[in-house]
Amino acid sequence: MHELVHWTKGAARANRPDFEGTADESYAFEELVAELGAAIICTRFDQCIEPRADHAAYLKGWLTVLENDFDHFYRALKLAQVASHWLYRKTDMAPEGWAPDFGEV
């Protein structure tokens, strides 16, 4: 799921904007998006619904690169939601009548 969320970044897909910062920060931010998106998708299908220590450590490691600025975490979470919801719509797996609008990201 993690790699699938990375795949949604393209302009023809969820069109995720690039992170403004250093190359390391940009990489860290995209890893946060992918890992959070994977968690969202897994919980949607009742897989791994309890947090795992290794996933938490992975997220914490990338957040450390971003100087533990939780604004970056929340922005990554919003983009992960956009990516996962884009995938739900493209695969006809979204709940019936469900069309969230996240506005600007």
N, C-alpha and C positions, 0 to 999 in steps of 0.2 A: 504494500500500500504506500509505503514511503516513496518509492521510486515513481509510482503512478502519480502521486501529488507533484513531484518534481516536473513530470511530463506536462502538467496542466499550465505551466508558466507561459507557454508560447502565446503569441498574439492571436492565433486562430483558436485558442482554447480559452482558458480563464483570464488570459492577458494580464498576468501579475506584473506590476511595475518592478524595476530594479531598485535595490536598496541603495540609498545615498550614503556612501561611506567608503572605507578602505576595502580592498579586495577581500581581506580576511573577514571584515564585518559583513560584507555582502554575502559571502559564503556561509557564515554563521547564521545570518538571518534566513537564508533560503533553507538551511537545515532545520531551523525552528519551524518554518512553515510546513515542510515535508513531514516532520515527525508529529507535529500537532494534527495535521490533516490525516495522517495514518491512524492516529488515535481516534479521531472523530469517526472515520469510516469503520474502524473495527468495532466501536461501540454501537454503531448503527446496525451491525449484523450480529450483535451479541457475542463478539469475540474479544477476549482479553478485556473484560469490563472492569477489572481491578488494576490499579496502577502497579507497574513493575519497577523495581529499584533501578534496573539498568536503563530503562527509558527515562526515568527522572534524572539520572546522572547524565545521560546524553543531552537532554534539554538544558540542564544546569551548565554543562560544559560550554555549549554554544552561547548561552546567555552571559557567561563570564566574559567571552570575547567581546560581547556588546556592553561590557562594563556594568552588568546587572541592572541595566535600565529596563524596568518593566513596561515602559511605554512601547519598547520594541517587541516585547513578548506579546502584549495585547494586540499590537498591529499584526504580528505574525499569526496570532490566533484568528483574527478576522479574515486574513487572507487564506488561511487554512480552511475556514468555513466556506469561503467563496469557492475554493478549489474543490472541496468535497461536494458541495451542492451542484457545481457545474458537472461533476462526474455523475451524480445521481440523475440529473436531468438528461444527460447524454445517453445513459444506459437504461432510461425509463425505470429507475429504481427509487425515485422520489415518492414519498407518500402521496396518495391521491389528493388533489386540491392544494398541494403545497408549493408555494412559489415565493421563497424569502427574497427580500430586496435589501442588500447591504449598503447600497449607495456608494459614496466615494470611499476609497481605501487609501 
